[in-house]
């Protein structure tokens, strides 16, 4: 049996190695390292795949969120609502810009932001909502867009974990995750479903005005070279990463199918177990399984992790501490117990290996060892 990894980028690379290597050599020969033809080619292909008018490549997913908020001209003191159960980057950029992060709880079934909690958190200072499409499926965007419309708020989708997911909208249309709100953001960190071999990110929008402003912000606040009308940043996707991403984009739906097949195996193995709760698949969104995350009951998580590791099975905890309990984000507005769902999830979630190269032998071994521990 092959070594089991949380993410097997090496095996994935071997399958696309000839095309990736060829494109990298073309870029090295051309020396068009920044904003070269491959960046523009990838941008256009991603626009076509997502069905969105504008894709603005940038340096990483955190930059994407920051640039989005800068382009919307949010000011210090403006409040931005997001989930407390997510990776730190979502709140990090809010704080870096002098905005006020307003944290809310999540749905206990999907782990995504709770629209009713969002509604309760709105004040006259609220300017934006940042739903995180956690672990691979979309947040309830219809409800969130309705709330945003009622209160004249922006919606910035954090789509770093759900690129390729599809959402069934109230109007009967199907849209890709990240293209429903005013602006969508994603990360191309290597372990993502669409991952580069270094850092990278992108921003999406169907709004021409927002797109123009986003392009200005990522390029030093500059529309005409050396004339700076706005405070901007330097955030670019380099040509080598764009070329790699363009190769992988052609396989993205295939990758998602492989992940769903692995998730189906896990679901069947753990179905109806009293101590293991499999992830719910939100009926309005496809799930691309960036992570396969279980919640456990009456199981010592640390001992389970040690047991699995002793058998060569990695296990991760995403995320062990919700944002409102992180030292860097302690706030007198929030205390332990304020967000019971997120706090319970932080104490009980586990994520098993999930990637495109998992085979049945590995899946059988992983599930058998999990069950061996929980049934003892």
N, C-alpha and C positions, 0 to 999 in steps of 0.2 A: 504493500500500500504506500502511496506517495505520502510525504510529510503533509500534515494538516496545518494550514495557515488560516488566520483570520481573513486575509486577502492574498491571493496568489497572483501577483502581478507578473512574476517570472514566466509562469506557464501561459498566461494570457499573451504576453509579449511574443513568445516563441511562435504562436499561431499567426501573428501579423508581422513578424520580424522582417521579411524581405521588403514589404512595402514601406514600413517605418524607416528602415535603414536607407532605402533608396531616396526617400524624401529628405531625410536629414543630410545626406551627401549632396543633394541638389542645392540645399540652402547653404551648406558650407562652401560649395563651389561658387555660388552666386554672391555670397557675403551679404545678402539682404536679410539681416538679422532682426531688424525692428521695422514693423509696419510694411513688411514685404508682401509679395503676391500671395503667399500661403496664408497670411493673416486674413486678407480680404476674401480669399477663397473659402476659408473655414467660416468666416462671418456670414457669407451669403448662404452656404450650405446649412448652417445652423438656423438662420432665419427661415429657410424653406422647411426644414424639419419641424420647427416649432410652430410654423404658421404665424409668425410675428413679423411686423414691418421692420423693426430695428433691433439689431444685436450690436452692442458696444463692448468689445473685448477689453479686459483690464487685467491687472496684475494678480489678483487673487479674490476669493469670495468675500473676505472682510472688506477689501477695498470696494467691491461692488456695492455692499450695503452702505458704506460711508459716502461714496459718490452719489448714490441715489438720494440720500438725505440732503447732501449739499446741493444737488441739482434742484430739489424741491424748495430750496431756500428756507429750510427750517432754522429757527433762531433759538439761541440759548433761552432755556425756560420752557420752550414748547415741549409738550408731553407726547411720548411715543409709547403705545401699548404693545407689549409682546409677552410671550410665554415665559414662565419661570423655569420650565423644564425643557432646556435646550442647551446647545453649546454656547460658550461664553461670548462668541463673536457678535451675536445678535444684540446683546446689551452693551457690549464693549464700544461699538461705534456710536451708539446713542450718547453714552457718557463722554466719549472723546470729543464730541461736537458741542458739549455743554448743554445738550438736551436732557430732558428728565425721563428716565426709563420708568414706565409704569408696568408692573408685573401682574400677570393674572394666571389663574390655574388652568389645567387642561382637562380634556375628556378622559375618563379612566379607561375607556375601551380603545381609543385610537391614539392616545397620547398627544393629540393635537389641541391647539388653543380652543377654549370653550367660548363660543359666541356670546352667551349670556353673561359670562364673566367680563368679557370685553365691554358689553353694553353698560354694566354696572360701574366700570372704571372710567367712563368718559366724563370729562370736566370741560369747562370753557377753554382750558389751555390745551386740550388734546388736538393734535394735528395729524397724527398718522397711526396706523395699525401695521405691525409686522408679524403676519402669521408665518410660522415655520412649518414647512411640510416635512414633518419629522419621520425619519426611518424609511421613507420611500413612498408615502401617499399624501395626497393633498388634504389640507385643512378644509373645513366647510365653507368654501369660498362664496357660495350664494348668500348665506346668512351674513358673512362678513362684509360683502360688497353692499348689501342692503343697509347694514348699520352705517357703513362709511358714507353712503349716499344721503342717508337721513341727517347725518351730522357734518357733512361737508369735510370728510377726512380723506387723506391719501391712504392707499393700501400698497405696501411694498412687500412682495412675496419673497421669503427666504426659501429658495428652491434648491439649496445646495445638496440636499439628500434625495431629491425626487425628480431629477431631470428625466424626461421621457414618460412620466406619468400622465394620465389623461383624466379629465374631470368632466362629468356630465352636468351641464348647467341647467338652470330652471327653464331657460328658453329652448331647450332641446338640442342645443349645440354641444359639441365635444371640443374642449380646448386643452392644450398642453399645460401642465403645471408651470407656473411662472409667467404665464401670458394672460392671466385673468385680471389681476390688479392693475394699478396704474403703472407700476414698475416691478419687474421681477429680477432677482439676483441669483447667481449660482457660483459654485466653486468647482475648479478643475483639479483640486488636490489629488495626488495619485490614487488614493484609495476610493475616490468617488466613482459612481457608476460610469460616468464619462470623465476619466482622469487623465491628466497629462503626466509627463515624466519630470515634473517640477511644479512650481506654482502657476496658477492661472485662474481667471474668473471671467464672468461676463454679466452684462446687464441687458434686460429686454424691455421693450415698450412698443406699443402701437401708436403712441402719441408723438407726432412730429416735433412739437415744441420741446417736450421732455427729451427726446432723442438728441436734438441739437444742443441742449444744455448739458446733457450727460457727456457728449463728445468734447465739449469745451472744458468741463471740469477735469476729465481724465488727462487732459493735455495741458496742464499748467494754467488753466483758466484762459486759454488762448484760442481765439477763432482765426485771426490772421497772425501769421508767424511773427513773433516778438512783440505783439501788441496784446497785452493782458488786461482784459476787461473784468475778470472775476478772480477771486482766490480759488486756485485749483490744486490738483495733485499731479504727480507723475505716476501713472499706473497703466502699464502696457503689457499685452500678451506678446511674447516674443515669437518669432517665426518658427523656430524649431518646435515649440510647444503647440503652436497652431497646426502645424503639419501632422504631428502625432495625433492630435485631437480629431483632425479631419479624417484620418484613417479609421479611428475608433468610432467616430460618429456613424459611419456606414454599418457598424455592427451593434449599435446601441440597443435596438429592439431585440436582436438576438441575445445580447447580454441580459436584458431584462427577462426574457423568456427562461434563460438558464437559472436566473435567481429565483423566479417564481416556481420552477420545477423543484429546486432545492427546498424552498419554503413549503411546498406541498408535501414533500417527504417528511419534513419536521412536523407539520401540522398533523399528518396521519399518525405519526409515531407517538405524539403526545396527546392525541385527542381524548378529551373527557377525563384526563388524569386529575385527581383532586388537588394535587400540589403544583400543577403546571398549567398556566393560562396562556394559550397561544394568542398571537397578535390578531386582533380583529381587522378584517378588511372592510374599509368604509365603502358602502355600496355605491357611492357617487364617484369614487376615484379608483383607478387601477393602482396597484401596488408594485413598485419596482424593487422593493426590498434592498435598500441600501444597507440596512441591518435586519437581522432576524432576532427580535427581542421578545423574550418570555417574561412574564411575572411569576414569581415563585411564592409559595405559601408553606410555612412551617418547615422550611429548609434552611440550613446554615449556609449562607451564600459563600462565605470565605472558605469553608471546608469543601464545598462543591467545586469551587475554583481550584483549590489545591489538588483535589482528586482528579479532575479533568486534566490539569497540567501534568500530573504524574503519569498520565497515559498519552501525553503528547497532543492534547487537545487544548487549544487556546480558548479563552473565554474573556469577554470584556464586559465592563459595566458602563453603559451610556444612559444616564449620567449619575454619578454617586452623590452629588451635591447640587440641589437646585440653586438658581441664581440668587434668590433672596437670602440664602444662607452662606454665600461665598464671602470670604473676608473682604475682598475688594469692593463688594457691592452692598455691604451692610448699610441699612437705612432705617432710621427710626420709624418709618411708616410700616415696616414689615418685621415680623418676628416668627420664630418657630411656631408652627401650628396654623399660620394664616392661609397656607395653600396645602390642604391635607392630601389632595390627590397627588400632586407633584412630590410631596415629601414621602408618601407611601411608595410611589413608583421608584424614587431614588433609592429607597431602602430594599426594593424587591426585584428590580429588573436584572436580567442577564441577557447578553447577546452572544449567540453562537456563531461559529464560522459561517460567513456568507460571501460568496463570490461566484464568478462565472465558471470556475474550473472544478467545482466540487463534483465528485463522482459518487455513484451509489455505494461503493465499498466504504468510502469515507463517511458518507451520511449514515450508513448502517452502524459503523463503529461509534460515531459521535452519539447518536441517539441511544444506542445500547448502553453506553457508559453513563449517560445522564440518567437513564432509567434505573441502571444498577445502583447508582448512588441514592436516588430519591425513594427507591423501593426497599432499601435495606432496613 
